């Protein structure tokens, strides 16, 4: 991926904001694979802003407000400001993977707009785990930082899904625009400071949490390449949720 002109970078930024948030921005003038890749490379930047804003309720951890409520509020605000797209992708991918159908049929199931039993169960348990893990981090006084780290790492996991090796499962959709658009240097550049920063904030288990978040996303990409034939926008959304959950689970052990 090469750095584009100011116009291309502006289009990439607008695509990133429009894709990952509900913040109203003018649509990009053009969408192609160069701009798509640049937008995905910006995902961790968008994530930091999202986490700082959505995590504000967590700053009340020393008040009388129950920690579980604070954690639920931050998770809910994050879901709202991202339009629930990542959770929707998680549910769709769960339905497709849980169908045990051949790749083409499994992909068709994942593409449907309705939600099946696998999707419901996956959504419920994922959100419960996120809330309980974040609550535990709040109990130990580092919930806000843990939330920022988890949201940040989940978007780094997304960039790992845009390197060579994960082809698009379909010829249309987000996957077709961003699949295999990033050089491996991009996720490495994001991962390295995340690992270093997590060590200074959380210690060795912080580095383990970052690693767990990224590996969980990579495992999903491997599974979806096998079951669907590649990645889709739903797969990227699912990877974000799974990566965030894995990161929070390990971070609660760092307390």
C-alpha positions as CSV (number, residue, x, y, z in Angstrom):
1,X,0.0,0.0,0.0
2,X,1.4,3.4,-1.0
3,X,0.5,6.7,0.6
4,X,-1.9,8.5,-1.7
5,X,-2.5,12.2,-2.4
6,X,-4.2,14.5,0.0
7,X,-7.5,13.8,-1.8
8,X,-7.0,10.1,-1.5
9,X,-6.2,10.3,2.2
10,X,-9.2,12.5,2.7
11,X,-11.4,9.9,1.0
12,X,-9.8,7.2,3.1
13,X,-10.4,9.1,6.3
14,X,-14.1,9.7,5.4
15,X,-14.5,6.1,4.5
16,X,-13.0,5.0,7.8
17,X,-15.1,7.3,9.8
18,X,-18.3,6.4,7.9
19,X,-17.5,2.7,8.1
20,X,-16.5,2.4,11.8
21,X,-18.8,5.1,13.3
22,X,-22.2,6.7,13.0
23,X,-20.6,10.1,12.9
24,X,-22.0,11.9,9.8
25,X,-19.3,12.7,7.3
26,X,-19.5,13.4,3.6
27,X,-19.1,10.1,1.6
28,X,-15.8,9.6,-0.2
29,X,-15.7,10.9,-3.7
30,X,-14.5,7.5,-4.9
31,X,-14.0,4.1,-3.3
32,X,-11.3,1.7,-4.7
33,X,-8.9,-0.8,-3.2
34,X,-6.2,1.8,-2.5
35,X,-8.6,4.0,-0.6
36,X,-10.1,0.9,1.1
37,X,-6.8,-0.2,2.3
38,X,-5.9,3.2,3.6
39,X,-9.2,3.4,5.5
40,X,-8.5,0.0,7.1
41,X,-5.0,1.2,8.1
42,X,-6.7,4.1,9.9
43,X,-9.0,1.8,11.9
44,X,-6.8,1.8,15.1
45,X,-6.7,5.6,15.1
46,X,-10.5,5.7,14.9
47,X,-10.6,3.1,17.7
48,X,-8.6,5.2,20.1
49,X,-11.0,8.1,19.7
50,X,-14.0,5.7,20.1
51,X,-12.6,4.2,23.3
52,X,-11.7,7.5,24.9
53,X,-15.3,8.8,24.3
54,X,-17.3,5.6,24.9
55,X,-15.2,4.8,28.0
56,X,-16.2,8.0,29.8
57,X,-18.7,6.2,32.1
58,X,-15.9,4.0,33.4
59,X,-14.2,7.1,34.9
60,X,-17.0,6.9,37.6
61,X,-15.6,3.7,39.0
62,X,-14.9,5.4,42.4
63,X,-18.6,6.5,42.8
64,X,-21.5,4.6,44.2
65,X,-22.6,3.5,40.7
66,X,-22.3,-0.3,40.3
67,X,-19.3,-1.2,38.2
68,X,-21.5,-3.6,36.2
69,X,-23.7,-0.7,35.1
70,X,-20.7,1.4,34.1
71,X,-19.3,-1.4,32.1
72,X,-22.7,-2.0,30.4
73,X,-23.0,1.7,29.6
74,X,-19.6,1.8,27.9
75,X,-20.2,-1.3,25.9
76,X,-23.7,-0.1,24.9
77,X,-22.4,3.4,23.8
78,X,-19.7,1.7,21.8
79,X,-22.3,-0.5,20.1
80,X,-24.5,2.5,19.4
81,X,-21.8,4.7,18.0
82,X,-20.6,1.9,15.7
83,X,-24.2,1.3,14.6
84,X,-24.0,-2.3,15.9
85,X,-22.3,-3.3,12.7
86,X,-19.6,-5.4,14.3
87,X,-22.1,-7.2,16.5
88,X,-24.3,-7.8,13.4
89,X,-21.2,-9.2,11.6
90,X,-20.5,-11.5,14.6
91,X,-24.0,-12.9,14.6
92,X,-24.0,-13.4,10.8
93,X,-20.7,-15.2,10.9
94,X,-21.8,-17.4,13.8
95,X,-24.9,-18.4,11.9
96,X,-22.8,-19.2,8.8
97,X,-20.1,-21.2,10.7
98,X,-22.7,-23.0,12.8
99,X,-24.7,-24.2,9.8
100,X,-22.2,-26.9,8.9
101,X,-23.1,-26.3,5.2
102,X,-20.7,-26.3,2.3
103,X,-18.8,-23.0,1.8
104,X,-21.2,-21.5,-0.7
105,X,-24.3,-22.2,1.3
106,X,-22.6,-21.2,4.6
107,X,-21.6,-17.9,3.0
108,X,-25.1,-17.4,1.8
109,X,-26.5,-18.0,5.3
110,X,-24.0,-15.5,6.7
111,X,-25.1,-12.9,4.2
112,X,-28.8,-13.1,5.2
113,X,-30.1,-10.1,7.1
114,X,-32.0,-12.2,9.7
115,X,-30.4,-13.7,12.8
116,X,-30.5,-17.4,13.7
117,X,-30.0,-19.3,16.9
118,X,-26.3,-19.5,16.7
119,X,-26.1,-15.8,16.1
120,X,-28.3,-15.0,19.1
121,X,-26.3,-17.2,21.4
122,X,-23.0,-15.8,20.2
123,X,-24.2,-12.3,20.7
124,X,-25.6,-12.9,24.1
125,X,-22.5,-14.7,25.5
126,X,-20.0,-12.3,23.8
127,X,-21.7,-9.3,25.3
128,X,-22.0,-10.9,28.7
129,X,-18.3,-11.8,28.7
130,X,-17.3,-8.3,27.7
131,X,-19.4,-6.7,30.4
132,X,-18.2,-9.1,33.2
133,X,-14.6,-8.9,32.1
134,X,-14.7,-5.1,32.0
135,X,-16.5,-5.0,35.4
136,X,-13.7,-7.1,36.9
137,X,-11.1,-4.6,35.5
138,X,-13.1,-1.8,37.0
139,X,-13.1,-3.6,40.4
140,X,-9.3,-3.3,40.3
141,X,-9.2,0.3,39.2
142,X,-8.0,0.0,35.6
143,X,-11.2,-0.5,33.7
144,X,-10.8,2.7,31.5
145,X,-7.3,1.7,30.4
146,X,-8.4,-1.9,29.8
147,X,-11.3,-0.7,27.7
148,X,-9.1,1.6,25.6
149,X,-6.6,-1.2,25.1
150,X,-9.3,-3.8,24.1
151,X,-11.0,-1.5,21.5
152,X,-7.6,-0.5,20.1
153,X,-6.3,-4.0,19.8
154,X,-9.6,-5.2,18.2
155,X,-9.0,-2.8,15.3
156,X,-5.4,-3.8,15.0
157,X,-6.7,-7.4,14.6
158,X,-8.8,-6.0,11.7
159,X,-5.6,-4.8,9.9
160,X,-4.1,-8.2,10.1
161,X,-7.1,-9.5,8.1
162,X,-6.3,-7.1,5.3
163,X,-2.9,-8.6,4.4
164,X,-2.0,-11.1,1.8
165,X,-3.4,-14.6,2.5
166,X,-7.0,-13.7,3.3
167,X,-8.8,-13.3,0.0
168,X,-12.3,-11.9,-0.4
169,X,-15.0,-14.5,-0.2
170,X,-17.2,-12.6,-2.5
171,X,-16.7,-10.3,-5.5
172,X,-18.8,-7.6,-3.8
173,X,-19.1,-5.9,-0.5
174,X,-16.4,-4.5,1.9
175,X,-14.3,-7.7,1.7
176,X,-13.8,-7.2,-2.0
177,X,-12.6,-3.7,-1.5
178,X,-10.2,-4.2,1.4
179,X,-9.1,-7.8,1.3
180,X,-5.3,-8.2,0.7
181,X,-4.8,-4.4,0.4
182,X,-2.3,-3.9,3.3
183,X,1.3,-4.8,3.4
184,X,2.2,-6.8,6.5
185,X,4.2,-3.7,7.7
186,X,1.0,-1.9,8.6
187,X,-0.3,-4.3,11.2
188,X,3.2,-4.8,12.6
189,X,3.6,-1.0,12.9
190,X,0.4,-0.9,15.0
191,X,1.1,-4.1,17.0
192,X,4.6,-3.1,18.1
193,X,3.7,0.0,20.1
194,X,0.6,-1.8,21.4
195,X,2.8,-4.5,22.9
196,X,5.3,-2.0,24.4
197,X,2.6,0.2,25.8
198,X,0.7,-2.6,27.3
199,X,3.8,-3.8,29.1
200,X,4.3,-0.5,30.8
201,X,0.6,-0.2,31.8
202,X,-0.3,-3.8,32.6
203,X,3.0,-5.7,32.8
204,X,3.7,-9.0,31.0
205,X,0.0,-10.0,31.1
206,X,-0.7,-6.9,29.2
207,X,1.5,-8.1,26.4
208,X,-0.3,-11.4,26.6
209,X,-3.6,-9.7,26.3
210,X,-2.6,-7.9,23.1
211,X,-1.2,-11.1,21.7
212,X,-4.4,-13.0,22.6
213,X,-6.6,-10.4,20.9
214,X,-4.6,-10.5,17.7
215,X,-4.3,-14.3,17.6
216,X,-8.0,-14.7,18.2
217,X,-8.7,-12.5,15.1
218,X,-6.2,-14.5,13.1
219,X,-7.8,-17.8,14.1
220,X,-11.2,-16.5,12.9
221,X,-9.6,-15.5,9.5
222,X,-8.2,-19.0,9.1
223,X,-11.5,-20.6,9.9
224,X,-13.5,-18.3,7.6
225,X,-11.0,-18.8,4.8
226,X,-11.7,-22.5,5.2
227,X,-15.4,-22.3,5.6
228,X,-16.3,-19.3,3.5
229,X,-13.4,-19.2,1.1
230,X,-12.2,-15.9,2.4
231,X,-13.2,-12.8,4.3
232,X,-16.2,-10.5,4.2
233,X,-17.3,-7.3,5.9
234,X,-19.1,-9.5,8.4
235,X,-15.9,-11.5,9.1
236,X,-14.1,-8.2,9.9
237,X,-16.9,-7.2,12.2
238,X,-16.8,-10.5,14.0
239,X,-13.0,-10.3,14.3
240,X,-13.3,-7.0,16.0
241,X,-15.7,-8.3,18.6
242,X,-13.8,-11.6,19.2
243,X,-10.5,-9.7,19.5
244,X,-11.9,-7.2,22.0
245,X,-13.4,-10.0,24.1
246,X,-10.2,-12.0,24.2
247,X,-8.2,-8.9,25.1
248,X,-10.5,-8.1,28.0
249,X,-10.5,-11.6,29.3
250,X,-6.7,-11.7,29.6
251,X,-6.5,-8.1,31.0
252,X,-8.7,-9.1,33.9
253,X,-6.0,-11.5,34.9
254,X,-3.5,-8.7,35.0
255,X,-5.1,-7.3,38.1
